[in-house]
Amino acid sequence: MLTVSTPAVAILLCVLTMIGWGSWANTQKLSDRAGWNFSLFYWDYVLGVVLFAVALGALFANGPQGVVAVLRQASGHSLWLAVFSGLLFNAANVLLVVAIDLAGIAVAFPVGIGLALVIGTAVTYAGAPRGNPTLLAAGVACILLAMVLSALAHVRQRHRGEPAGGVASPAAGKLELRGPLFAVVAGALMGLFYPQLAASLSPDAAGGVVRAGTLSPFAALLMFALGLLLSNLIINTILMRVRGTTYRQLLSRPGVHVWGILGGMVWMFALTVNLLAAGVAGPAVSYGLGQGATLVAALWGVFIWKEFRGASRAVWLLVTAMLVAYPVGLLLIGAATFSH
């Protein structure tokens, strides 16, 4: 079983998490440009997550600490926690995908994932207090500020783009709040998935030891993917009916599936290295740094997808302040790793 032994390596893995979690949504953008409905995209995304988890499970299946042996001795409670975390994440991520569709990456991620970072870091730290609490709290506060700034930028930009004269009707203002509101609900749910997954892991997993009744990172990831897949049979079926899409459409354009599958595999790779880092950095710090993905996603949205093209000076000031607050928060969270 792969192990992590030093804080420097753990931080490096958290940076990889940040890049992966902040970049997978580009595949949704590419899929959307190809005319692929996001409810169809999401089936491909889930397939990518499951394929990556199964490949990991097969690669590390054998041996005394292999996935097969770990799953056989795991308690029902640990197995359920890992499966339940997949269910929670799936519900949250579907809402996040909807928020991206409505508001763009540069808004959906700072609002949704920013809130998830705050909730997930706080709950995870309460369960496994590792890292300097003062620095951690200061970092989370900066992330909260960045989240608010992003939402304000979105609202001001959309209102500015309403009918000639720059005056938005009350109905239009409410309509444009749907994206951030979906992101808030997504963030509230997503902040709860990681503590459940972390609770299923052996506290000695960083050293390659799995205590009786608990899970190794790779076994936990396999059960997480199972929960994700099972819940998606219900959640995405409902979403497809709302969007007016059918399963027959999934077979209509085979070439488009590559984007969603790639997106799922990128996200799952990021979660894998994050769990490996958690054994040394602590789950709260590992998750908090990994959710710096929001900064990566915001950079994609602002500079590559041009989601604030034509924005006023006031909007750009808000966006710039958001792009400053996020890295400051991440630096504080990273410093908490070395100060405990």
C-alpha positions as CSV (number, residue, x, y, z in Angstrom):
1,M,0.0,0.0,0.0
2,L,1.3,3.5,-0.9
3,T,2.1,5.6,2.2
4,V,3.1,9.2,2.9
5,S,5.7,9.9,5.6
6,T,6.6,13.7,5.5
7,P,4.6,16.9,5.7
8,A,6.3,18.2,2.5
9,V,5.1,15.3,0.5
10,A,1.6,15.6,2.0
11,I,1.5,19.3,1.0
12,L,2.6,18.4,-2.5
13,L,-0.3,15.8,-2.7
14,C,-2.7,18.5,-1.5
15,V,-1.5,20.8,-4.3
16,L,-2.2,18.0,-6.8
17,T,-5.7,17.6,-5.2
18,M,-6.2,21.3,-5.6
19,I,-5.3,21.2,-9.3
20,G,-7.5,18.1,-10.0
21,W,-10.6,19.2,-8.1
22,G,-10.3,22.7,-9.6
23,S,-9.9,21.5,-13.2
24,W,-12.3,18.7,-13.8
25,A,-15.2,21.1,-14.4
26,N,-13.5,22.2,-17.6
27,T,-14.6,18.8,-19.0
28,Q,-18.2,19.9,-18.4
29,K,-17.6,23.1,-20.2
30,L,-16.2,21.2,-23.2
31,S,-19.1,18.7,-23.1
32,D,-21.6,21.6,-23.0
33,R,-20.0,23.2,-26.0
34,A,-20.4,19.9,-27.8
35,G,-24.1,20.2,-27.1
36,W,-24.2,17.4,-24.4
37,N,-26.8,18.0,-21.7
38,F,-25.3,18.2,-18.2
39,S,-27.6,15.4,-17.0
40,L,-26.0,13.1,-19.7
41,F,-22.5,14.4,-18.9
42,Y,-23.0,13.4,-15.3
43,W,-23.5,9.7,-16.2
44,D,-20.1,9.8,-17.9
45,Y,-18.6,11.6,-14.9
46,V,-19.8,9.0,-12.5
47,L,-18.5,6.2,-14.8
48,G,-15.0,7.9,-14.7
49,V,-15.1,7.9,-10.9
50,V,-16.1,4.3,-10.7
51,L,-13.6,3.1,-13.3
52,F,-10.7,4.9,-11.4
53,A,-11.8,3.4,-8.1
54,V,-12.1,-0.1,-9.5
55,A,-8.7,0.2,-11.2
56,L,-7.1,1.2,-7.9
57,G,-8.9,-1.6,-6.1
58,A,-7.6,-4.1,-8.6
59,L,-4.0,-2.7,-8.4
60,F,-3.9,-2.9,-4.6
61,A,-6.2,-5.9,-4.2
62,N,-3.8,-8.5,-2.7
63,G,-1.5,-8.8,0.3
64,P,-2.2,-8.6,4.1
65,Q,-3.2,-4.9,3.8
66,G,-4.7,-5.3,0.3
67,V,-8.2,-4.1,-0.6
68,V,-9.7,-7.6,-0.4
69,A,-8.3,-8.3,3.0
70,V,-9.3,-4.9,4.3
71,L,-12.8,-5.2,3.1
72,R,-13.2,-8.6,4.7
73,Q,-12.3,-7.4,8.2
74,A,-14.0,-4.0,8.0
75,S,-16.9,-3.3,10.3
76,G,-20.3,-2.6,8.9
77,H,-20.1,0.9,10.4
78,S,-16.9,1.8,8.5
79,L,-18.3,0.4,5.2
80,W,-21.5,2.4,5.6
81,L,-19.6,5.6,6.4
82,A,-17.6,5.3,3.1
83,V,-20.8,4.4,1.1
84,F,-22.8,7.2,2.7
85,S,-20.0,9.7,1.9
86,G,-20.4,8.8,-1.8
87,L,-24.2,9.3,-1.5
88,L,-23.7,12.7,0.1
89,F,-21.1,13.8,-2.4
90,N,-23.2,12.7,-5.3
91,A,-26.2,14.8,-4.2
92,A,-24.0,17.8,-3.6
93,N,-22.1,17.4,-6.9
94,V,-25.2,17.2,-9.0
95,L,-26.3,20.5,-7.5
96,L,-22.9,21.9,-8.2
97,V,-23.0,20.9,-11.8
98,V,-26.4,22.6,-12.1
99,A,-24.8,25.7,-10.5
100,I,-22.0,25.7,-13.0
101,D,-24.5,25.4,-15.8
102,L,-26.4,28.5,-14.5
103,A,-23.6,30.7,-13.1
104,G,-20.3,29.5,-14.5
105,I,-17.2,28.0,-12.9
106,A,-15.8,31.2,-11.5
107,V,-19.0,31.7,-9.3
108,A,-20.2,28.1,-8.6
109,F,-16.8,27.0,-7.2
110,P,-16.0,29.9,-4.9
111,V,-19.5,29.8,-3.4
112,G,-20.2,26.1,-3.3
113,I,-16.8,24.7,-2.7
114,G,-15.9,27.6,-0.4
115,L,-18.8,26.8,1.8
116,A,-17.9,23.0,1.6
117,L,-14.4,23.9,2.7
118,V,-15.6,25.8,5.8
119,I,-18.0,23.1,6.9
120,G,-15.8,20.2,6.0
121,T,-12.7,21.7,7.7
122,A,-14.6,22.5,10.9
123,V,-16.3,19.2,11.2
124,T,-13.2,17.2,10.2
125,Y,-11.0,19.1,12.7
126,A,-13.6,18.5,15.5
127,G,-13.3,14.7,14.8
128,A,-9.5,14.7,14.3
129,P,-7.8,17.8,15.8
130,R,-4.5,18.1,14.0
131,G,-2.9,21.3,12.9
132,N,-2.7,24.8,14.5
133,P,-6.4,25.8,15.2
134,T,-5.7,29.6,15.1
135,L,-4.0,29.5,11.7
136,L,-6.7,27.1,10.4
137,A,-9.5,29.4,11.6
138,A,-7.8,32.4,10.0
139,G,-7.4,30.5,6.7
140,V,-11.0,29.4,6.7
141,A,-12.1,33.0,7.4
142,C,-10.2,34.2,4.3
143,I,-11.9,31.5,2.2
144,L,-15.3,32.6,3.5
145,L,-14.5,36.2,2.5
146,A,-13.5,35.1,-1.0
147,M,-16.7,33.1,-1.3
148,V,-18.8,36.2,-0.5
149,L,-16.8,38.4,-2.9
150,S,-17.4,35.9,-5.7
151,A,-21.1,35.8,-5.1
152,L,-21.3,39.6,-5.1
153,A,-19.3,39.9,-8.3
154,H,-21.7,37.4,-10.0
155,V,-24.8,39.3,-8.8
156,R,-23.5,42.7,-9.9
157,Q,-22.3,41.4,-13.2
158,R,-25.6,39.8,-14.1
159,H,-27.6,42.8,-13.0
160,R,-25.4,45.0,-15.1
161,G,-26.1,42.8,-18.1
162,E,-29.9,43.2,-17.9
163,P,-32.0,45.4,-20.2
164,A,-30.6,48.5,-21.8
165,G,-29.9,51.3,-19.3
166,G,-28.4,48.7,-16.8
167,V,-31.6,48.4,-14.8
168,A,-32.5,44.8,-13.8
169,S,-36.1,43.9,-13.1
170,P,-36.8,42.2,-9.7
171,A,-37.9,39.0,-11.5
172,A,-34.6,38.9,-13.4
173,G,-32.6,39.5,-10.2
174,K,-34.3,36.5,-8.6
175,L,-33.6,34.4,-11.6
176,E,-29.9,35.2,-11.6
177,L,-29.6,34.2,-8.0
178,R,-30.5,30.6,-8.8
179,G,-26.9,29.7,-9.7
180,P,-25.4,30.9,-6.3
181,L,-28.3,29.4,-4.4
182,F,-27.8,26.0,-6.0
183,A,-24.1,26.4,-5.1
184,V,-24.9,27.2,-1.5
185,V,-27.0,24.0,-1.1
186,A,-24.3,22.0,-2.9
187,G,-21.6,23.4,-0.6
188,A,-23.7,22.6,2.6
189,L,-24.0,19.0,1.5
190,M,-20.5,18.6,0.2
191,G,-19.0,19.9,3.4
192,L,-20.4,16.8,5.1
193,F,-19.1,14.1,2.7
194,Y,-15.4,14.3,3.6
195,P,-15.7,13.9,7.4
196,Q,-17.8,10.7,6.8
197,L,-15.1,9.3,4.5
198,A,-12.3,10.3,6.8
199,A,-14.1,8.6,9.7
200,S,-14.1,5.3,7.9
201,L,-10.2,5.3,7.6
202,S,-7.7,3.7,10.0
203,P,-5.9,6.4,11.9
204,D,-2.7,4.5,11.2
205,A,-3.2,4.4,7.4
206,A,-0.4,6.9,6.8
207,G,2.1,4.2,8.1
208,G,0.5,1.4,6.0
209,V,-1.2,-0.1,9.0
210,V,-5.0,-0.7,9.0
211,R,-6.6,-1.2,12.4
212,A,-9.3,-3.9,12.7
213,G,-12.7,-2.8,11.6
214,T,-11.5,0.2,9.6
215,L,-10.6,0.9,6.0
216,S,-7.5,1.7,4.0
217,P,-7.7,4.7,1.6
218,F,-8.1,2.4,-1.5
219,A,-10.8,0.3,0.2
220,A,-12.6,3.4,1.3
221,L,-12.4,4.9,-2.2
222,L,-14.0,1.7,-3.7
223,M,-16.9,1.9,-1.2
224,F,-17.2,5.6,-1.8
225,A,-17.6,4.9,-5.6
226,L,-20.2,2.3,-4.9
227,G,-22.3,4.8,-2.9
228,L,-21.9,7.4,-5.7
229,L,-23.0,4.9,-8.3
230,L,-26.0,3.6,-6.4
231,S,-27.3,7.0,-5.5
232,N,-26.9,8.3,-9.0
233,L,-29.3,5.7,-10.3
234,I,-32.0,7.6,-8.5
235,I,-30.7,11.2,-8.4
236,N,-29.6,11.5,-12.0
237,T,-32.7,9.7,-13.3
238,I,-34.8,12.4,-11.6
239,L,-32.6,15.1,-13.0
240,M,-32.9,13.6,-16.5
241,R,-36.7,13.8,-16.3
242,V,-36.6,17.4,-15.2
243,R,-34.3,18.2,-18.1
244,G,-36.4,16.2,-20.6
245,T,-33.5,13.8,-21.6
246,T,-33.7,10.1,-22.1
247,Y,-31.3,7.1,-21.7
248,R,-31.5,6.5,-25.4
249,Q,-29.6,9.8,-25.9
250,L,-26.7,8.4,-24.0
251,L,-26.0,6.1,-27.0
252,S,-26.5,8.8,-29.6
253,R,-23.0,10.3,-29.6
254,P,-20.3,8.0,-28.3
255,G,-17.4,10.4,-28.9
256,V,-18.8,13.0,-26.5
257,H,-18.5,10.5,-23.5
258,V,-14.8,11.0,-23.3
259,W,-15.1,14.4,-21.6
260,G,-17.3,13.2,-18.7
261,I,-15.3,10.1,-18.1
262,L,-12.1,12.1,-18.1
263,G,-13.6,14.6,-15.6
264,G,-14.6,11.8,-13.2
265,M,-11.2,10.2,-13.4
266,V,-9.4,13.5,-12.7
267,W,-11.6,14.2,-9.7
268,M,-11.1,10.7,-8.3
269,F,-7.3,10.9,-8.7
270,A,-7.5,14.1,-6.7
271,L,-9.5,12.5,-3.9
272,T,-7.0,9.6,-3.8
273,V,-3.9,11.7,-3.3
274,N,-5.9,13.8,-0.7
275,L,-6.7,10.7,1.4
276,L,-3.0,9.7,1.3
277,A,-2.0,13.1,2.4
278,A,-4.5,13.2,5.3
279,G,-2.6,10.6,7.3
280,V,0.3,13.1,7.8
281,A,-1.3,16.5,7.4
282,G,-4.5,15.6,9.2
283,P,-7.9,15.3,7.5
284,A,-8.9,18.9,8.2
285,V,-5.7,20.5,6.7
286,S,-5.7,18.0,3.8
287,Y,-9.3,18.7,2.9
288,G,-8.9,22.5,3.5
289,L,-5.9,22.7,1.2
290,G,-7.5,20.4,-1.4
291,Q,-10.5,22.7,-1.6
292,G,-8.1,25.4,-2.7
293,A,-9.4,23.9,-6.0
294,T,-11.8,26.8,-5.9
295,L,-8.9,29.2,-6.7
296,V,-7.8,27.0,-9.6
297,A,-11.4,26.8,-10.9
298,A,-11.9,30.6,-10.5
299,L,-8.7,31.2,-12.6
300,W,-10.0,28.9,-15.3
301,G,-13.3,30.7,-15.3
302,V,-11.9,34.2,-15.3
303,F,-9.0,33.9,-17.6
304,I,-9.7,30.9,-19.9
305,W,-13.5,30.9,-20.2
306,K,-13.8,34.7,-19.9
307,E,-16.9,34.5,-17.6
308,F,-16.5,38.1,-16.5
309,R,-15.9,39.5,-20.0
310,G,-17.1,43.1,-20.3
311,A,-17.5,43.4,-16.5
312,S,-17.5,46.9,-14.8
313,R,-14.5,48.1,-12.8
314,A,-16.5,47.5,-9.6
315,V,-17.0,43.8,-10.5
316,W,-13.3,43.4,-11.4
317,L,-12.4,44.8,-8.0
318,L,-14.5,42.2,-6.3
319,V,-13.0,39.4,-8.5
320,T,-9.5,40.7,-7.8
321,A,-10.1,40.8,-4.1
322,M,-11.5,37.2,-4.3
323,L,-8.4,36.0,-6.1
324,V,-6.2,37.6,-3.3
325,A,-8.3,36.3,-0.4
326,Y,-8.2,32.7,-1.6
327,P,-4.4,32.2,-1.7
328,V,-4.0,34.0,1.6
329,G,-6.4,31.5,3.1
330,L,-4.6,28.6,1.6
331,L,-1.2,29.8,2.8
332,L,-2.6,30.0,6.4
333,I,-4.2,26.5,6.2
334,G,-0.9,25.2,4.8
335,A,1.0,26.9,7.6
336,A,-1.2,25.2,10.1
337,T,0.2,21.8,9.0
338,F,3.7,22.7,10.2
339,S,2.7,24.5,13.4
340,H,0.9,21.8,15.3
